[in-house]
Amino acid sequence: MAQQASGLFFCISELANIDPMYQYSLDFFKNLFTLSIGAADKDEDLEQRLKNLNAEFLQSLYRTICRSLFEKDKLIFSFLLNIKLMQMSGEIKEDQFRFLLTGGVSLGDELPPNPASQWLSEKLWGEVNRMSKLTNFMGYLKHFAKNLDFYKDLYDSVNPHEISLPTDISHYNKFQFLCIMRVIRPDMLVPAIADFVVSQLGVYFITPPEFDLGVVFKDSSSSTPLIFVLSPGADPLASL
């Protein structure tokens, strides 16, 4: 539990890279951790008790941090939580994660002919080639060339993130499917990420809780004030 909690602290500390306003102190984090210990379901079995603590703290962290995020950044936070947990358990290869974020770096290598040049841009074809050099993606180029009809359907689909992969790559996990979405349908990566989070953590983590002043007030104290960042024209007096 301590290892997971320490990893999650670094996860929220990295949110400052998205917006400098997203900064959280270690004291805030430790207080939230302590409150979660009291709120988690009790159980005489130690292993089950630890699972309850981890689940309660993860949900509490998500609820609390979401209150301080702009709406556009809440799914990013859920995704980062998910990625951090998978990295700590060794479920994600670092080269694949870097590729998902950047699309890889072109070194000026000459690309083979694009077999789908009528609908796949040269930029995306370059990413397909770079992805094929990643861990677990060796041989992907041959698979791609043999399954052009499938990828054309994926490219044209309204909901490509809901399509099942061909049999020969059905062993790819949900994260590897995100890499494929990046190189074929980058415009649908956001709903694909939402599906990914649901499959790993549950629908709770893509459903930010509605603002409840009563709940927020319980987290405040004489030395921990509440600060409201309001859009123009907003009037919180009725709620207060």
C-alpha positions in Angstrom: 0.0 0.0 0.0 2.8 2.4 0.9 4.5 1.8 -2.5 1.2 2.6 -4.4 0.6 5.7 -2.3 4.1 7.1 -2.9 3.7 6.5 -6.6 0.4 8.3 -6.7 1.9 11.3 -4.9 4.4 11.7 -7.8 1.5 11.3 -10.2 -0.4 14.3 -8.8 2.8 16.3 -8.4 3.3 16.0 -12.2 0.0 17.7 -12.8 1.8 21.0 -12.5 3.2 20.2 -16.0 -0.4 20.6 -17.3 -1.2 23.8 -15.4 1.1 25.5 -12.8 -2.0 26.0 -10.6 -2.2 22.2 -10.0 0.2 21.9 -7.1 -0.5 19.8 -4.0 1.6 19.6 -0.8 2.8 16.5 0.9 0.9 17.5 4.0 -2.3 17.6 2.0 -1.6 14.1 0.6 -0.7 12.6 4.0 -3.9 14.0 5.5 -6.0 12.5 2.7 -4.2 9.2 3.2 -5.0 9.2 6.9 -8.7 10.0 6.3 -8.9 7.1 3.8 -7.6 4.7 6.4 -10.5 5.6 8.6 -13.1 5.5 5.8 -12.1 2.2 4.3 -14.1 -0.9 5.0 -12.8 -3.0 7.9 -11.9 -6.6 7.4 -10.1 -9.2 9.6 -8.3 -10.6 6.6 -5.1 -8.5 6.2 -5.0 -8.9 2.4 -8.6 -7.9 1.9 -8.1 -5.0 4.3 -5.2 -3.7 2.2 -7.3 -4.0 -0.9 -10.0 -2.0 0.8 -7.5 0.7 1.8 -6.0 0.9 -1.7 -9.5 1.2 -3.3 -10.7 3.8 -0.8 -7.6 5.9 -1.1 -7.6 5.8 -4.9 -11.3 6.9 -5.1 -10.7 9.6 -2.4 -7.7 10.9 -4.3 -9.7 11.0 -7.5 -12.7 12.8 -5.9 -10.6 15.4 -4.1 -8.2 16.2 -7.0 -11.0 16.4 -9.5 -12.5 19.3 -7.5 -9.4 21.4 -8.3 -9.1 20.6 -12.0 -10.6 22.2 -15.0 -13.1 20.0 -16.8 -10.8 19.5 -19.8 -8.1 18.0 -17.6 -10.1 15.5 -15.6 -9.9 12.6 -18.1 -6.1 13.3 -18.4 -5.9 12.9 -14.6 -7.8 9.6 -14.7 -5.5 8.3 -17.4 -2.4 9.3 -15.5 -3.6 7.5 -12.4 -4.3 4.4 -14.5 -0.8 4.6 -16.2 1.0 5.1 -12.9 -0.6 2.0 -11.3 0.2 -0.1 -14.4 3.8 1.2 -14.5 4.3 0.2 -10.8 3.0 -3.3 -11.5 5.1 -3.6 -14.7 2.2 -3.9 -17.0 3.3 -1.1 -19.4 6.5 -1.0 -21.4 8.1 2.5 -21.3 8.9 2.6 -25.0 5.2 2.0 -25.8 4.1 4.8 -23.4 6.6 7.3 -24.9 5.3 6.3 -28.3 1.7 6.9 -27.3 2.6 10.4 -26.1 4.9 11.5 -29.0 4.4 9.1 -32.0 8.1 8.4 -31.9 10.9 10.3 -33.4 11.8 10.2 -37.1 15.4 9.6 -37.8 15.1 10.3 -41.5 15.0 6.6 -42.3 13.6 5.7 -45.7 10.1 4.2 -45.4 8.8 1.2 -47.3 6.0 1.9 -49.8 2.7 2.8 -48.1 0.2 0.0 -49.0 -2.7 2.2 -47.9 -1.6 5.5 -49.5 -5.2 6.2 -50.7 -6.5 6.7 -47.2 -3.5 6.7 -44.7 -1.3 9.8 -44.7 2.4 9.6 -44.9 2.7 11.0 -41.4 0.6 8.2 -40.0 2.4 5.6 -42.1 5.7 6.8 -40.6 4.2 6.3 -37.1 3.0 2.8 -38.1 6.6 2.0 -39.0 8.0 3.4 -35.8 5.4 1.5 -33.8 6.4 -1.7 -35.5 9.9 -1.4 -33.9 8.5 -1.3 -30.3 8.5 -4.1 -27.8 5.7 -6.6 -28.6 5.0 -5.0 -32.0 7.7 -6.8 -34.1 6.1 -8.1 -37.3 3.3 -5.6 -37.1 4.0 -4.2 -40.6 3.4 -7.6 -42.2 0.2 -7.9 -40.2 -0.9 -4.5 -41.4 -0.2 -5.3 -45.1 -2.3 -8.5 -44.8 -5.2 -6.8 -43.1 -5.8 -3.6 -45.1 -9.5 -4.2 -45.3 -9.8 -4.3 -41.5 -7.8 -1.2 -41.1 -9.8 0.6 -43.8 -12.9 -0.3 -41.8 -11.2 1.0 -38.6 -10.3 4.2 -40.4 -13.8 4.8 -41.6 -15.7 3.6 -38.5 -17.7 6.1 -36.4 -16.7 4.2 -33.3 -13.3 2.6 -34.0 -12.5 2.2 -30.4 -15.3 -0.4 -30.1 -14.0 -2.7 -32.9 -12.3 -6.0 -31.9 -8.8 -6.7 -33.2 -8.0 -9.4 -35.8 -7.3 -12.9 -34.4 -3.5 -12.7 -35.0 -3.2 -9.7 -32.7 -6.1 -10.4 -30.4 -3.5 -10.9 -27.6 -2.6 -7.2 -27.6 -3.7 -5.6 -24.4 -5.9 -2.5 -24.0 -2.9 -0.1 -23.9 -1.4 -1.6 -27.1 -4.8 -1.0 -28.7 -4.4 2.7 -27.8 -1.1 2.7 -29.7 -2.9 1.3 -32.8 -5.6 4.0 -32.4 -2.9 6.6 -32.4 -1.5 5.6 -35.7 -4.9 4.9 -37.5 -7.5 7.1 -35.8 -5.8 9.7 -33.6 -8.9 11.8 -33.8 -10.7 9.2 -31.7 -8.0 8.7 -29.1 -9.9 10.5 -26.4 -13.0 8.2 -26.3 -10.5 5.3 -26.6 -8.7 6.5 -23.5 -12.0 6.8 -21.7 -12.8 3.2 -22.6 -9.3 2.2 -21.5 -9.8 3.8 -18.0 -13.2 2.1 -17.6 -11.7 -1.3 -18.4 -8.9 -0.9 -15.9 -10.3 1.2 -13.1 -14.1 1.3 -13.6 -16.6 3.8 -14.7 -16.2 5.7 -11.4 -13.0 7.2 -12.7 -14.5 8.9 -15.8 -17.5 10.2 -13.9 -16.2 13.3 -11.9 -18.4 13.9 -8.9 -20.7 16.9 -8.9 -19.7 19.8 -6.8 -21.1 19.5 -3.2 -20.4 22.4 -0.9 -21.2 20.3 2.2 -18.7 17.6 1.3 -16.0 20.2 0.4 -16.6 22.1 3.7 -15.8 19.0 5.7 -12.3 19.0 4.2 -11.7 22.6 5.2 -10.5 24.0 8.5 -9.4 27.3 10.1 -6.0 26.8 8.5 -7.3 25.2 5.2 -9.5 27.6 3.5 -11.7 27.0 0.4 -10.8 29.0 -2.7 -13.3 29.3 -5.6 -12.0 29.9 -9.1 -15.1 31.2 -10.9 -15.9 31.9 -14.5 -17.2 35.4 -15.5 -20.8 35.9 -14.4 -20.8 33.0 -11.9 -22.6 33.7 -8.6 -21.9 31.2 -5.7 -23.9 33.1 -3.1 -26.9 30.9 -3.4 -24.9 27.8 -2.7 -23.0 29.5 0.2 
